[in-house]
């Protein structure tokens, strides 16, 4: 199973289906030099959709995306980032669109009941994403999916720390850079203070 959008940032996938949500979030452009936004162009988006379809549900009928699906997927990604950041407001898609998503219930011979996405294109991916968020919330895993606290870094990561205290997608990349900037700012502020005022 591979989650290409997250793995390109050197991240381990979130557990179970939450990896789908993380991968959608990590379709953003980030890094140095910046990697492409996987939802910026139809060919990139189709390749990504085929990969997550296989990783999430196995081989089968792949998700077919059209040019019109890209805006909807980007809006969903923005809504999810906003939700993770705990900010008020929503993206252009708004709750009206999200309410139109539907899922089917399947009763398997062994008695398991499973939710399955309905719809095509972006709706199929969005429904699968919301199914996995609901499952993660029930398992108390949703709070561990985070957006890197470095304002210049839009990467999403799964916090595996015992006390759920992680804030950087990679401490060496983002944590060190932020801490170094803060240290320089403190030294600069102290340098501007007269020695007798310290």
N, C-alpha and C positions, 0 to 999 in steps of 0.2 A: 504494500500500500504506500502510495507516495502523495504528498501534499506539496506540490511544486512551489506555490506562492510563498508558503512559510519556509520551506527548506532553502529557498534561495537567499534567505536572511540568516541561515545557519541555525534555525530554530527547530526544536523537537515539536512534533504535533501535540496538540491538546489530546486528552484521552477520549476514546470512543468518537462519537459523532460530533463532539464539540470541535474537533479538528476541521470540520467543514466550515464552521463559522469563522474560526481563526484564519483559515485559508482565504475565505472571501475577503476578510479584513485586510489581509496581506497582499492583495492584488494591487495595492497602492504602489506608487513610485517612491523609492527610498534608497538610502545607501550612498556611498561615494566610490566611484561615480554612480549617479542614480540609475537604478534598474527601472525598466519601463513599467508603466501602469498597465496591468494585464487586461483592464477593461477600457482601454483607450482606443482600441482598434479591433475590428471584428475577427480578424484572423487570430490575434493573441487571445481574445476572449473565448473563441471556439476551442482552441487548444487547451486552455485552462478548464473549460467546462467539461471536456471529454475526460481530462485527468481526474477532476474531482468526482465526476460521475462514477468512474471506475473505482476510485478510492472509497467512496461513500456506499455505493450499492453493488459494486462488482460489475462484471461485463454484462451488457444488456443493451437496451436502446439508449444511445447517448442523447444528451440534451442538445437540441438544435437551437442555436441562437441566431437572431437577425439583428440588423443594425439598430432597430427600435428597442431591442432588449437592453442595450448597453446603458442608456440613460437610467432605466429603471434599476438595474443592478448597481450602478454608481450611487443612486439615491438611497437604496437599501444599505449599501456599505456606509454611507454618511450617517444614516439613522442609527445604525449599530454602533458606530464610533461615538456618536453623541450619547447614546445610552450607556456605553461603557465609561465614558468620561463623566457621567452624571450631570450633564448639562441640560438645561431646559430647551425646549423648542424641538422642531423636527425639520427634516429636509423637504425638498419640493414634493416628494412622493406623498407625504402626509398619511395619516392613519386611514383615510377613506380607501386608498388603494390597497393597503395591507389587509383590510377587512375582507377583501374580495378573494383572498387566497383560500383554497380549500384542500383538505386532505381526506383520504379515505381510510377506513378502518378495515383491516384484514384479519380474519380469524383463521389461524393455521391449524392443521390437523392435530398438532400436539397441544393445542389450547392457548398458545401464545397469541396475543393481539398486537398488531403492529399498525402504526400510522404510515401511510404512503402518500407522497406528494401527488397532487392533481394539477392539471394545467400543462402548458407548454412553455418553452423558452425560459425567460426570467422568472416566471411564476413557479415553475418547477423547482428551480434553485432556491428561490425565496421561501417556498413552502418547506422544503427540506431543511433550510436554515432555521426557520422558526420551530420546526419539530425538534431539532437538536437543541435549541435554546431552552425550550420547555423541559426537555429531558435533563439538561444540565442544571436547570433551576431546581428540579425535583431532587436531584442527586447532590445538591449544594456545591456544584462545580462552577457555576456561572460567575460567581464573584472572583474566581481565580483567573478569568480571562481579562486581560488588561491591555491598555494602550501605553506604550513607553512614555514615561514622564518627560523625557527630553522633548521640548516643544518643536524641535527641528526634525524629530524622528516619528513617523506615523506608524511604526511597526507594532503589531499586536502579538502578545506572548501569553503563554499559560504559566502562571506563577506556581512553581513547585516547592516554594519555601514552606517550612513547617507552619509558620504563623501567618502566611499569606501577606508578607511584607515587601515582596519584590516590587520595584518601581521602574526598572530599566529592562529593556529587552535583552541587553547585553551590558553587563557592568563595565567591561573593558572598553567597549566602544562608546556608549552613552554616559554611563555613570562617571567614568574617569573624566570625560570632557566637561560635564556639568560641574563636578567637584573642582576641577582645575580652574574653570571660569569663576566660580564662587570664591576660591582662594585668592585669585588675582584681584578680584573686586575688593575683598577685605583688606589685602595688602595695600592697594591703591588708596582706600579710604583711610587707613592708618597713616600712610605716608603724607596725606594731606592735613593731618592733625598735628598741631604744634607739640613737641615733646613734653612741655609742662602740662599739657591738657590731658595726657594719657593717664 
